[in-house]
């Protein structure tokens, strides 16, 4: 049985073949009508494969929307609730399909970070792989499937809610910086492709004093100093890597979920949000886009500047953010699946990676690829963290 049936016009075969290759990289079996086997009746073969498929991907173009064959295939997918349409040309949606969410693949040509492809793959992973759903017959109540870009909070057993999270879509990106990027360090290479195979959740903001102080109050832990800058919705500072681990452990107990620090790869993927420029703002960054260069002399409340395309705030500047990874001097032999690099061999696990720059650092230290380290027991006035969660 094939996982995916692709409905398309023969004039769109080039993009259809590229999609086949991409789907196969996910491990899915794909049927595409190239040539009917000898001894088979054409329409019977199509019908058999269509009825056996678990998902129908239809590519809308000027040619396909006028094809009775493609419309029939799309109608079957719609009737079975397994239709995943995508625009490959700027055309009107065929009558009867306008209310179905449709991915935008216009302009896609093998780009790993193309937003429409990321959206389509994420939806197919939910449908075909069960990501974000509970198993049938589970004793636990079924949770709603959360879509990329959707925000949510987990309730705490002691009352109130946890940090605001957003769903980061699965995808792939090139990690690190090119050798000609201004301000680059050797530890940002070699560049390598990383595949984030499953969606995950990440804090919309860095953890705030309000959120961290609640944890301290509940556990009897000493609250960190705010340097007389104010608490509440400013990012918590003066917290070590071990402090961040203690907070995420408490969240797990309070919510029954799997909270953790993001891996270095997840952090950069989420920061870039589909970009490959030095900053998610482009080639440069200015004081209207982030808190850096001692312009304000302190941290600012989270969300003081525009978000990136994933809906994440302050990924550049304000506070350095702890990652899970041990420090390594380069990406030689680094994981390519988005997981944290925890092997001490060739690295140092008493030092952990920090990302993003801070209020008292200058632009070259705010780039998406920048990486530094601190000792795990260090707590400083420009060190905070952002929390991640598995589904």
MARPADO-738273 format. One record per residue (C-alpha): residue number from 1; residue in one letter; x, y, z. Coordinates in steps of 0.25 Angstrom, whole numbers. Example, Ala and Ser with C-alpha at 12.3 -4.5 7.8 and 13.67 -1.06 7.14 Angstrom:
2
1 | A | 49 | -18 | 31
2 | S | 55 | -4 | 29
END
This chain:
391
1 | X | 0 | 0 | 0
2 | X | 5 | 14 | -4
3 | X | 4 | 25 | 7
4 | X | 2 | 36 | -3
5 | X | -5 | 37 | -17
6 | X | -1 | 50 | -25
7 | X | -11 | 56 | -34
8 | X | -5 | 65 | -45
9 | X | -5 | 70 | -59
10 | X | 5 | 64 | -68
11 | X | 10 | 78 | -71
12 | X | 14 | 79 | -56
13 | X | 22 | 66 | -56
14 | X | 35 | 73 | -52
15 | X | 30 | 78 | -39
16 | X | 22 | 66 | -36
17 | X | 35 | 57 | -38
18 | X | 42 | 67 | -28
19 | X | 31 | 65 | -18
20 | X | 32 | 49 | -20
21 | X | 47 | 50 | -16
22 | X | 44 | 59 | -4
23 | X | 33 | 50 | 1
24 | X | 42 | 38 | -1
25 | X | 52 | 44 | 8
26 | X | 42 | 44 | 19
27 | X | 41 | 29 | 17
28 | X | 27 | 30 | 11
29 | X | 23 | 21 | -1
30 | X | 17 | 29 | -13
31 | X | 9 | 26 | -25
32 | X | 11 | 35 | -37
33 | X | 5 | 32 | -50
34 | X | 17 | 31 | -60
35 | X | 14 | 19 | -68
36 | X | 3 | 8 | -66
37 | X | 9 | -6 | -65
38 | X | 8 | -16 | -76
39 | X | -5 | -24 | -75
40 | X | -12 | -14 | -66
41 | X | -24 | -5 | -71
42 | X | -20 | 10 | -69
43 | X | -33 | 14 | -61
44 | X | -33 | 2 | -53
45 | X | -19 | 4 | -48
46 | X | -21 | 18 | -44
47 | X | -34 | 14 | -37
48 | X | -27 | 3 | -29
49 | X | -15 | 12 | -25
50 | X | -25 | 24 | -21
51 | X | -33 | 15 | -12
52 | X | -21 | 9 | -6
53 | X | -14 | 22 | -2
54 | X | -15 | 28 | 11
55 | X | -13 | 42 | 6
56 | X | -16 | 49 | -7
57 | X | -7 | 61 | -11
58 | X | -13 | 69 | -22
59 | X | -5 | 80 | -29
60 | X | -14 | 91 | -34
61 | X | -9 | 99 | -46
62 | X | -16 | 104 | -59
63 | X | -15 | 91 | -65
64 | X | -19 | 82 | -54
65 | X | -31 | 90 | -50
66 | X | -37 | 88 | -64
67 | X | -34 | 73 | -63
68 | X | -46 | 64 | -61
69 | X | -36 | 53 | -56
70 | X | -29 | 62 | -46
71 | X | -43 | 67 | -41
72 | X | -48 | 53 | -39
73 | X | -36 | 49 | -31
74 | X | -37 | 62 | -23
75 | X | -52 | 59 | -20
76 | X | -49 | 45 | -16
77 | X | -38 | 50 | -6
78 | X | -48 | 61 | -1
79 | X | -59 | 51 | 1
80 | X | -50 | 42 | 9
81 | X | -44 | 54 | 17
82 | X | -30 | 50 | 12
83 | X | -28 | 62 | 2
84 | X | -15 | 71 | 4
85 | X | -16 | 81 | -8
86 | X | -5 | 90 | -12
87 | X | -4 | 102 | -21
88 | X | 8 | 102 | -31
89 | X | 2 | 113 | -39
90 | X | -6 | 125 | -36
91 | X | -20 | 120 | -40
92 | X | -34 | 120 | -34
93 | X | -37 | 108 | -26
94 | X | -47 | 99 | -33
95 | X | -61 | 100 | -29
96 | X | -64 | 92 | -16
97 | X | -50 | 92 | -11
98 | X | -48 | 106 | -6
99 | X | -51 | 103 | 8
100 | X | -39 | 93 | 9
101 | X | -26 | 99 | 15
102 | X | -17 | 98 | 3
103 | X | -1 | 99 | 4
104 | X | 6 | 109 | -5
105 | X | 17 | 103 | -13
106 | X | 18 | 114 | -23
107 | X | 33 | 117 | -26
108 | X | 38 | 104 | -19
109 | X | 50 | 98 | -25
110 | X | 57 | 89 | -16
111 | X | 58 | 99 | -5
112 | X | 58 | 92 | 9
113 | X | 52 | 104 | 16
114 | X | 41 | 108 | 7
115 | X | 29 | 111 | 16
116 | X | 19 | 104 | 7
117 | X | 27 | 91 | 7
118 | X | 29 | 92 | 22
119 | X | 14 | 94 | 24
120 | X | 10 | 82 | 15
121 | X | 21 | 73 | 21
122 | X | 16 | 76 | 35
123 | X | 2 | 73 | 32
124 | X | 5 | 60 | 25
125 | X | 14 | 56 | 37
126 | X | 2 | 58 | 46
127 | X | -7 | 50 | 37
128 | X | 2 | 39 | 33
129 | X | 11 | 37 | 45
130 | X | 1 | 41 | 56
131 | X | 10 | 53 | 61
132 | X | 2 | 61 | 71
133 | X | -9 | 50 | 74
134 | X | -11 | 40 | 85
135 | X | -12 | 25 | 82
136 | X | -25 | 19 | 80
137 | X | -30 | 12 | 93
138 | X | -21 | 21 | 101
139 | X | -26 | 23 | 116
140 | X | -22 | 37 | 115
141 | X | -31 | 47 | 109
142 | X | -28 | 51 | 95
143 | X | -21 | 64 | 93
144 | X | -25 | 73 | 81
145 | X | -15 | 73 | 69
146 | X | -7 | 86 | 70
147 | X | -3 | 92 | 57
148 | X | 10 | 99 | 53
149 | X | 9 | 114 | 58
150 | X | -2 | 111 | 68
151 | X | 1 | 116 | 82
152 | X | -4 | 109 | 95
153 | X | -1 | 108 | 110
154 | X | -1 | 96 | 119
155 | X | -9 | 97 | 132
156 | X | -1 | 95 | 145
157 | X | -6 | 86 | 156
158 | X | -3 | 97 | 166
159 | X | -12 | 107 | 159
160 | X | -9 | 116 | 147
161 | X | -2 | 113 | 134
162 | X | 12 | 110 | 129
163 | X | 19 | 119 | 119
164 | X | 13 | 122 | 105
165 | X | 18 | 113 | 95
166 | X | 17 | 112 | 80
167 | X | 17 | 100 | 70
168 | X | 30 | 100 | 62
169 | X | 28 | 92 | 49
170 | X | 37 | 81 | 45
171 | X | 46 | 84 | 33
172 | X | 61 | 84 | 30
173 | X | 71 | 96 | 29
174 | X | 86 | 98 | 27
175 | X | 92 | 100 | 41
176 | X | 104 | 109 | 43
177 | X | 110 | 121 | 35
178 | X | 117 | 122 | 22
179 | X | 131 | 126 | 22
180 | X | 129 | 140 | 16
181 | X | 119 | 144 | 27
182 | X | 124 | 157 | 34
183 | X | 127 | 154 | 49
184 | X | 128 | 139 | 47
185 | X | 135 | 130 | 56
186 | X | 141 | 116 | 52
187 | X | 133 | 109 | 62
188 | X | 121 | 112 | 53
189 | X | 125 | 102 | 43
190 | X | 125 | 94 | 35
191 | X | 111 | 97 | 30
192 | X | 103 | 85 | 30
193 | X | 88 | 81 | 27
194 | X | 80 | 77 | 39
195 | X | 66 | 71 | 38
196 | X | 56 | 74 | 49
197 | X | 47 | 62 | 47
198 | X | 36 | 65 | 56
199 | X | 29 | 78 | 61
200 | X | 32 | 83 | 75
201 | X | 28 | 94 | 84
202 | X | 37 | 106 | 88
203 | X | 34 | 118 | 97
204 | X | 29 | 130 | 90
205 | X | 37 | 138 | 99
206 | X | 49 | 135 | 108
207 | X | 45 | 130 | 122
208 | X | 41 | 143 | 130
209 | X | 43 | 146 | 145
210 | X | 28 | 144 | 147
211 | X | 29 | 130 | 142
212 | X | 42 | 127 | 149
213 | X | 38 | 133 | 162
214 | X | 25 | 125 | 163
215 | X | 35 | 112 | 162
216 | X | 43 | 118 | 173
217 | X | 31 | 121 | 182
218 | X | 26 | 107 | 180
219 | X | 39 | 100 | 183
220 | X | 45 | 109 | 193
221 | X | 57 | 112 | 184
222 | X | 64 | 126 | 185
223 | X | 59 | 136 | 175
224 | X | 70 | 141 | 165
225 | X | 74 | 156 | 166
226 | X | 68 | 165 | 156
227 | X | 79 | 176 | 157
228 | X | 68 | 186 | 161
229 | X | 63 | 186 | 147
230 | X | 50 | 181 | 150
231 | X | 44 | 167 | 150
232 | X | 30 | 163 | 144
233 | X | 31 | 161 | 129
234 | X | 46 | 164 | 128
235 | X | 54 | 151 | 124
236 | X | 59 | 144 | 137
237 | X | 74 | 147 | 138
238 | X | 85 | 142 | 147
239 | X | 81 | 127 | 145
240 | X | 91 | 116 | 142
241 | X | 89 | 104 | 133
242 | X | 86 | 96 | 145
243 | X | 75 | 106 | 150
244 | X | 68 | 105 | 136
245 | X | 69 | 89 | 137
246 | X | 62 | 90 | 151
247 | X | 51 | 99 | 145
248 | X | 48 | 90 | 134
249 | X | 47 | 78 | 143
250 | X | 37 | 86 | 152
251 | X | 29 | 89 | 139
252 | X | 29 | 74 | 136
253 | X | 24 | 70 | 150
254 | X | 13 | 81 | 149
255 | X | 8 | 78 | 135
256 | X | 11 | 63 | 132
257 | X | 18 | 68 | 119
258 | X | 32 | 67 | 114
259 | X | 39 | 80 | 116
260 | X | 54 | 83 | 113
261 | X | 64 | 92 | 108
262 | X | 64 | 93 | 93
263 | X | 76 | 87 | 85
264 | X | 85 | 96 | 79
265 | X | 80 | 92 | 65
266 | X | 66 | 94 | 69
267 | X | 69 | 108 | 74
268 | X | 76 | 112 | 61
269 | X | 65 | 106 | 53
270 | X | 54 | 113 | 61
271 | X | 62 | 126 | 61
272 | X | 65 | 126 | 46
273 | X | 50 | 123 | 43
274 | X | 53 | 120 | 28
275 | X | 64 | 130 | 26
276 | X | 79 | 128 | 23
277 | X | 83 | 143 | 25
278 | X | 92 | 146 | 37
279 | X | 79 | 151 | 45
280 | X | 65 | 147 | 43
281 | X | 63 | 162 | 40
282 | X | 72 | 161 | 28
283 | X | 87 | 165 | 26
284 | X | 86 | 175 | 37
285 | X | 79 | 178 | 50
286 | X | 76 | 191 | 56
287 | X | 71 | 197 | 70
288 | X | 57 | 196 | 65
289 | X | 58 | 181 | 64
290 | X | 65 | 176 | 76
291 | X | 71 | 181 | 89
292 | X | 87 | 181 | 88
293 | X | 99 | 189 | 89
294 | X | 96 | 195 | 103
295 | X | 86 | 204 | 96
296 | X | 76 | 203 | 108
297 | X | 87 | 199 | 118
298 | X | 78 | 187 | 123
299 | X | 68 | 176 | 119
300 | X | 55 | 180 | 113
301 | X | 41 | 173 | 115
302 | X | 40 | 161 | 106
303 | X | 33 | 164 | 93
304 | X | 37 | 179 | 92
305 | X | 41 | 176 | 77
306 | X | 35 | 170 | 65
307 | X | 35 | 154 | 65
308 | X | 41 | 146 | 54
309 | X | 33 | 138 | 44
310 | X | 31 | 126 | 54
311 | X | 25 | 136 | 64
312 | X | 37 | 136 | 73
313 | X | 41 | 149 | 80
314 | X | 55 | 153 | 85
315 | X | 63 | 142 | 78
316 | X | 73 | 153 | 75
317 | X | 78 | 161 | 87
318 | X | 72 | 164 | 101
319 | X | 78 | 151 | 108
320 | X | 87 | 140 | 104
321 | X | 79 | 127 | 104
322 | X | 84 | 113 | 110
323 | X | 83 | 101 | 100
324 | X | 84 | 87 | 104
325 | X | 97 | 84 | 97
326 | X | 111 | 81 | 102
327 | X | 121 | 91 | 96
328 | X | 129 | 86 | 84
329 | X | 139 | 95 | 76
330 | X | 133 | 92 | 63
331 | X | 121 | 84 | 56
332 | X | 130 | 73 | 51
333 | X | 122 | 60 | 54
334 | X | 111 | 68 | 60
335 | X | 97 | 61 | 60
336 | X | 88 | 64 | 47
337 | X | 75 | 60 | 53
338 | X | 73 | 73 | 62
339 | X | 76 | 66 | 75
340 | X | 85 | 72 | 86
341 | X | 100 | 68 | 84
342 | X | 103 | 62 | 98
343 | X | 115 | 54 | 95
344 | X | 127 | 59 | 104
345 | X | 137 | 52 | 94
346 | X | 143 | 64 | 87
347 | X | 134 | 74 | 95
348 | X | 132 | 79 | 109
349 | X | 119 | 76 | 117
350 | X | 123 | 85 | 128
351 | X | 121 | 96 | 118
352 | X | 108 | 98 | 111
353 | X | 104 | 106 | 98
354 | X | 97 | 119 | 99
355 | X | 91 | 126 | 87
356 | X | 85 | 139 | 82
357 | X | 93 | 150 | 88
358 | X | 89 | 160 | 99
359 | X | 86 | 174 | 103
360 | X | 101 | 177 | 105
361 | X | 107 | 171 | 93
362 | X | 108 | 176 | 79
363 | X | 102 | 172 | 65
364 | X | 112 | 161 | 61
365 | X | 109 | 154 | 74
366 | X | 94 | 154 | 71
367 | X | 95 | 146 | 58
368 | X | 86 | 134 | 56
369 | X | 99 | 125 | 55
370 | X | 106 | 131 | 67
371 | X | 110 | 122 | 78
372 | X | 117 | 123 | 91
373 | X | 118 | 115 | 104
374 | X | 117 | 117 | 119
375 | X | 121 | 108 | 130
376 | X | 108 | 101 | 135
377 | X | 108 | 107 | 149
378 | X | 110 | 122 | 144
379 | X | 99 | 131 | 146
380 | X | 100 | 145 | 140
381 | X | 92 | 158 | 137
382 | X | 91 | 155 | 122
383 | X | 88 | 140 | 124
384 | X | 74 | 134 | 123
385 | X | 67 | 123 | 115
386 | X | 55 | 119 | 107
387 | X | 47 | 106 | 109
388 | X | 44 | 95 | 99
389 | X | 34 | 84 | 100
390 | X | 32 | 71 | 92
391 | X | 18 | 65 | 88
END
